[in-house]
């Protein structure tokens, strides 16, 4: 049978840098991008409580005080880089809702490309890489956070994904530059730091000297605001100030503190439990690092992404003062985890479901599932990933002769 013209076109090989694919792959990506955007566009008019109560007021204050000139003031509890974005928006449009959401949507797409690159580096399989990209763009967590809620968590996590990609490429310098950019946007970027420390202990990619990029980039990011008149000390210590905003063991995040009754607004033993919890987190991470350091293990790509997902999940589950959206990075890492091993799909779905249910009190003012039940479910998911990590370590331990 003669090959149809459409089939001949769709199966034509295309090489883009080092990535080989077919026209049909590019056509699918184009359709994915368009329809993923249409999903988000339909959600644009929704005004969340956070937008009305915070972002809208901040934008009005920025506009009233001269755009970039407002950088001399403390308007929000965000670091300087996002305030630069908000100041730039004040000159472009008065539709702050759409503009702020479109910024986050832009990073949705950039993050999807990062997932594509990560999966392609691990598998050299274009189709699996496209699946990873599609899962991110269609993930309920990602869509709700940016297009519905008008939050910007995708920005710092996007830079973390690129940091992880360059880590896989064995480029410590670029990896920690992107990590530093992420840190300049959000303190929660540090959730990935214990994983990098463990990799340094195992002599895998990370070099300590490149960690200097983190404070350097952070200071550089604050300089424009300082030159506009803001106090440099206040700019550099903003993360210390943020730490006092949420004294509860958990602010609607289903972790161990929800089980202990330390959720807002109980505050029964907040200081004591928070202190103990911080040391507990450090010890758990120390045990993981000790175990891996003493094992002569081959660090496969599957083991690396499993370790990254596990350590981040452990941190968010055991560290006090976790916010409702702090599990966002877990969901993104779980995408790579499930693409490498499709049979782990229930794990990704479980993490995503927990995140979506955690979002609901802030989006629709309803607790669909009690937070304690979600905390138990989250613990079960973490235990499963931890056991999977243990299995991989045993299978990849090298025998010394």
N, C-alpha and C positions, 0 to 999 in steps of 0.2 A: 504493500500500500504506500502511495506517495505521501511524503511528509507534508503536512499543511504549512502554509507560510507563517501562520500565527505560532505554530509549534517551533518552527525553525528560529523565529525571532526570540521567543521566550527562552529557548534553550541555548542561546548564544552566550558564550563565555565572556565575562567582563573581568578585568583585573584593575583593582583600585589600590594603588600602592602594593602592599603584600597580600591583600585579600582577594581571593579568586571567588567569583560568584557567577550567577546567571542573570539574564535580564528579568526572568520571573521573580527572582529574589528581590531585585531592586524595585520591581513593580509592587510586590507585596509590602515592602518597607514604605513606599510612597503612600499606599492605601492605608497602612497602619498609622502613619503620621497624620494623615488627613482626618481619619475617623476618630483617632485618639484626641485630636484637637476639637472636633465637633462635640465629643462628649463633654469636654471641659468648657467649651463655649456655652453650652446649654446651662451650665451651672454658674456662669459668671454673674448673673444678676442677684444671686443669693447674698444677703448681708448677714454674716455671722455675728454673734455677740462680741467676739474679739475685735472684729472690724469696727463695729459701732462704738464699743467701749474704749478702744485703744487706738487702733491704726488710723481711723478717720479723724480722731481728735489730734493725733500727732501730725498728720498731713495738713490739717487746717492751721496748726501752730507754725509749722515749717513755712507754709505759704504766707501767712501773716507777718512773719519775721524775715522775709526776703530770701527764701530758698536756701542757698548755700550759706548765706549770712547767719542763718539760724543755727549753724553748727557750733556757734559760740555758746549755745545754751544746752542744758540737759533737758531734753524733751522726752526721751524714752529711756528704758533700761536696756536698749540694744547697743551693741558695739558700733563703732564708727562706720565700717563698710556698708552696713545696711542703711544707715542714716544717709550716706552719700547717695545710695540708690533712691531713697525716698526724696531727698532734696532735688535730684535730677528730674524725677517724675513731676515735681511741683512746677517745673518750667514747661513741661511737654503737654500736660493735659490736666483738666479739672476732674476727670472721671477717675478718682483715686482707686475705687474698688476694682475696676477692670485693669488698671495699670499695674497695681500691686499683684494681682492674680496672674497677669501675663508674665511678669518677671519670674514668678515661681514656675509657671508652665514652661517657660524657656529652659529653666534648669531641669524640669522633668525630662525634656528631650535630650539635654546634654548628659544627664545621668543614664538615660537609656543607651546612648552611644558608649558610655563608659562600660556598662554591663556587656554590650556587644564585644568590646575590645577585650574585656576580661575573659569572657567565655571563649572567644576565638583564640586567645593566647593559650588557654588551657586545653582546648580540644582541636583547634584547627578545623572546626566544623562550622560552616556558615549558617546552616539551618539551625543548629543548636544556639548559635549566637543571636540569630533573629528571634528565636523563641524567648531567650532571656530579655531581649529588648522589648518584645511584645508584652511579656508578663509585667515588666516594670510600668510601661505606659498604661496598661489596663488594670493595674493593681488598685483595688478599692482604697487602700491606705494612701497611696500617692495621689489619686484623684481627689479624695476628700480633703487631704491636707492643703493642697495648692488651690484647686479650682472651686472648692466648696467653702473651706474654712478661711481661706486667705492667709495661710501660714507660710513660712519660708524655710521649713526644715529641709526641704530638698536642696537648698543651696549648700549648706555645710556638708550634707551627706554626699552631694554630687562631687565635691572636691575630695572627700574621703575615698570615694570609688576610684577616682583618678589616681589618688595616692596609692591605693591598693593595686591598681593596674601597673604602675611603675615599680612597685615592690616586686610584683611577679616578673617584671622585665629585668630584675636585678639592678635597678637604678636607684640607689639609696638617696642620692641628691634630689632628683625630681620627686621621688615619693614623699620626702619630708618637706619639700617646698609646697606641694599641694596640701600636705597635712597642716602646714603652717597657715596657709590661706584659709583652710577650713576652721582652724582655731581662731583666726581673726574674726570670723563670723559668729561662732558659737562655742561655748565652753564644752558642750557635749561631744565635740570632736575627740576629747580625751578618752572617750570610751574605747577607742581603737588603740590607744597608747600601750596598754598592757600586752596586747598581742604583738606589737612591734618590739617591745622590750624582750619578750620571750624569743622572738626571731633573732634579736641581737645576741641573746645568750646562746642560741644555736648556730651563730655565725652565718645567718641567712640574710643577705642583702643589707640589713640596717647597720649603719655606722653612726656611732654616738656623736661624732663631730657635726653630722648633718642635722642633728636635733637642734642645733643653734639657730636654724632657720625659723623655728617656731617663735621664740621671743623676738627675733629680728623683724620678721614679717608683721608680728603683732604691733611692735613699736612703729614701724613704717606706716601701718594702716591708720594709726592714731594721729600722725603728724599733720595731715591737712586740717583736721578739726582743731588741733592745737594752734595752728597758724591762723585759724579764723577766730581765735580768742578763748577757746575752751581750756580749762585747767588740765595740764598734762598729767598730773598725779591722778585726778579723777578719771581720766581716760584710761590710764594704765591699770587702775584698781577696780574697774567696773565689774569684773567677775567676782571680786571679793564682796562688792555691794550686792550683787545678785544673789549670793549665797544666803543672805538674810531674808529674802523675799518669801521663801517657802519653808517655814520651820517645821512643817509636818513631816512625819515619816514618809508619807506618800501623798501626792496631790492627784488623787484619782488614778494612779498607776497600779495595776494589780501585782504587787510584789509582796515580799514577806511582811512588810509593815501593815499591809491591809489585813493580814491574818492576825496581827498583834493588836489591831484596833487603833493603830497610829495614823489612820486616815483623817483628813480634814473632816470635821472640825474638832475631833476628840482631844488631841494634844494631852494625852494622859501622862506620858513619861517621855516627852519628846527629846529632851536633852540627853537623858541617860541612854535611851534606846538608839538615838542617832549616833552617839559616840561609840557605843558597842558595835553597832552595825557597820560603821566605817572601818573599824579594826577587823571585823569579821570578813569584810570584802577583801581587805588587803591580805589576810591570811589565806583565804580561799584561792586568790590569784597566785599567792606565793607557793601554795601547794601544787597548783597546776604547773607553774614555772619550774619548781624543783623536780617534779616527776618527769617532765619533758627533758630537762637539762641532763638528767641522769640516764636517759635512754638514748642509745645509739640508733636513732630512728631516721628513716628516709622521709624527707618532707615532700610528699606528693602534693599535687594541686588540690586533690580532694581533702587531704588531711589539713592543709593550710586553711581552706575556706571553712572547714568544719571547726577548726580551732578558733578562727576569727569570730564566727557566729556564736560559738559557745562562750567565749570570754566576754563578748559584749552583752550577751543575754544574762550571764552571771552577774555582771556589774550592775545592770539596770534592776535586776531582781533583788540584789542584796544591799546596794548602796542606798542610804536614806535620801530624802528630799527629791525623789524622782517625780517628774511632771508627767502628765497624761500622754505626751507625745514623745517621750524619751526612748521608747522602744522602736522608733522609726527606722533607725539604722539596722536593727535586727531583721526587719522585714526585707530590706534591700539586700543584705548579705544572704538571707535565706533564698533569694531568687537564684543566685549563683549556685548555692548549695543544692537546690532542687533540679536545676538544669543539668548539673553534672550527674546526678543520680535521680532520675524521674520517679523512682519508687519512694522517694522521700517527699512526694507531693503533699501527703497529709500534714507533714511538719510545717511546710510553708503555709498551707491553708490554715493551720492552727494558729501560727503566729499572727497571720493577717486578721483572722477572726477576732483574736484577743485585742488587737489594736483597734479594729473598727468598733467593737463593743466599748472599748475604753474611750473612744471619741464621742460616743453618743450623748453622755450627759452635757457636753459642751455644745453639741450641735442641735439636739432636739430636747434637751433638758429632761431626759428620761434615762434611768438606769435599767436597761433591758435585762441584764443579768447582774446579780449582786457581785460586788468587786471581790469578795472572798472566794466565790466560785471560780472567777476568772484567774485569781492568783493561784489556785490549785491547778487549774488547767495549764497555766504558764509554767508552773514548776514541773509538771509532767513532760511538757515539751522540752524543757531544758535538760531534764534527766535523760530523755531519749537521745538528744544530741550529744550529751556527755558520754553516754554509753557507746554511741556510734564512734565518737572520737577515740575512746579507749580501745574499741575493736580495731580501728585503723592503726593505732599506735602499735598494738600487738602484732598485727599483720605485716607492718613495715619496719619492725625492729630488726636491725642487722646483727648477725652473729659475729662476734669478734673471735678470730682464730689466732 
